[in-house]
Amino acid sequence: MFHPVTPDRLADLARFSEQQGKFRYCSCMRWRMRSRVYQQSTKATRIAALEGLVCRNQPVGVLAYRAAQPIGWCSIARRETYEALERYRALPRLDTAPVWSVTCFFVDRHERRQGATFGLLKAAVAYALSLGATIVEGYPVEPAARLYTYMGSPHIFLRAGFHDVTPVGNTRRVMRYTLR
């Protein structure tokens, strides 16, 4: 089961965060805050910042559940809400089209390799489309990568119907799902 994180699910997000120390450390704010702001923030201010976005009804992501327990997370929102991503030279905008971006997956270590990441991605795309998105982007890395592994693998994106649109010479992969 998958649900968008809305104010009525804030307690579930808090429960997931409290149970997942690595997720809680960042609270999925690394791409949402400019680098300097992120570096000056604390774990507590990042937690509060994510909660504040949810309370203001801004799309932030979806949670995966096993029974009533939140076990996974996928960050999805309009690209312009990710301030650091907008400034990141390795992943410049491809065009002027409005884009939603998937920037992070986090699945409880006991639930990994059971399809949660794929389900989260499909649910994130459906959520974005329900809010008017026509293009969803992801920035996956190969499974053996040293950095950015939380951004997913190309295989998951391809399986979910995304297409590789990485510009020639770009060092970071860009994949898109486009509503036709």
N, C-alpha and C positions, 0 to 999 in steps of 0.2 A: 504494500500500500504506500502511496506517495501523496504528499500534500504540500501546497505552497505555504511558505512561512508568512502568515498574516497575523494581525494582533491577537486573534483568538488562539493562535498556536505558539505564542511567545513563551508560555510555560514549557512547552515541548522543546523549543530551541534552547532554553536555559538548562533544561534537564540534559539534553544532548551535550551541550557545552561543558557542563559540570562533570560529565562522565568521560569526556574526551580531552585530556590535557593538551595535546598538541593542537587540536582545533581551538580550544579555549585561548591558547597563547596568542594566536593571530586573530581569532574571531572573524576570519575572512575579510579583514580590513586592509590587507597588504596592497591590493590593487585599487581599493576604493579611496585610500588616502594618498595624497602626494607623499613622495619619499621622505621629505624632511618632517612632515607632520607625523608620519608613521614612526619615524625614528625617535621622535620626541614623545610619542604616546606611551602609555603603560598598558599592561594587560587589562586593567580595570577600565581605562578610558576606551579601549578598543571594544570591550564587551558592551559598554554603555552606548558607544556609537552605533553598533549593529542593532542593538535593541531600539535605539532612537529611530533608525530608519524603518524598522518594522512598525513601531508605534505611529509613524507618519504615513503608513500604508504604502511605502515605497517597496517595489519588488526587490527581494534580496536572494531568494532561492527556494529550494524545495527540500523537504525531509523525507527520508525513507523510514518505514516502520516495519517491525516484526511484532505482530499483535499490537499492543498499544505503546510499545517501546520504540523511541526514535533511534535508528541504528545507522543512518547515513545522511549526508548533506551534499547538495550541489548548488553552487552559487550561480545565479543567472539574474541579469538585470540589463537595462539599457547601457550600451557601451559608454555613453557620456557620463554615467554615474561612477565609472571607475576612473578616477582622476589620474592615478599612476599609470594605468594602462593607456590612457589617452596621450600621455607624455613619453611612453616607452618607445624608444627609437627602433628597437628590434621588431616591434609589432605595430607599424603605422597603419592607419586606416587605408583600406584598399580603394575606397571611393566615397562618395558623399551619401550613399544610401543609409537609412536608419538601420542600425544593427543592434541586436541583443548579444551579449557575450556570456559564455560559460567559462569561468576562470578557476574553479576549484571543485574538487570532489574530496570527500572525507567519509570513509566507511569504517565502522567499528572493526577492530582487528579480528574479532570472532565471526564476523559476517562477510569477510572478504572472500572473493572467488566463488560467490553464489549468485551472481547476476545483479547485485545491488547497483553497481556503477552504471551498467547499461540501463537499468530501470530508472535510475535518477536522471540520466541524460534524456531519455524519452519523455519523462514527466516534466523536465525543465523546458524542453522544446514545446510540449503541449501547453504548458503554463504561459510561455512567452507568446505563442500564437493566439491564445485566448485573450491576451491583452493587446492584440493588434500587431504583433511582430510579423514581419515577412521574411526576415533574414536573421538567422542565429549563427554566430561564429564560435568556434572553439580553437584553442591553441595548444594541441597535444604535443607530447614528446614521446620518443621511443621508450619502451619499458626499461631499457638499460641505462637511460639517461641519469646523470648525477644530480641535476637540478630540475626544478619545476615538475616533478613527477606527480604532484597533486593536481595538475591540469589535465590529466587523463592521457590515454594512449590513442594513437591514430586508429587502431583496430576498432575500438569502441565507437568512435565517431563514424567511421565508415559503415559499421554495422547498423548504426542508427540513421543512416540515410544522408550523411554529410558527404561533401565532395571536397577534395583537396584543391584549394585555390591559391596555394602559396606562390607568390611572385618569384620569377626566376631571380636567383641571387640572394633571396631572403634566407637568413640563417634560422629563423623560427617558422614553424609550420602553421598555416592558417587553413581551417576547414570550415565550410559553410553548409548550412541547411537552408534552402530557399523554398518558400511556399510558392507553388506554381498555380 
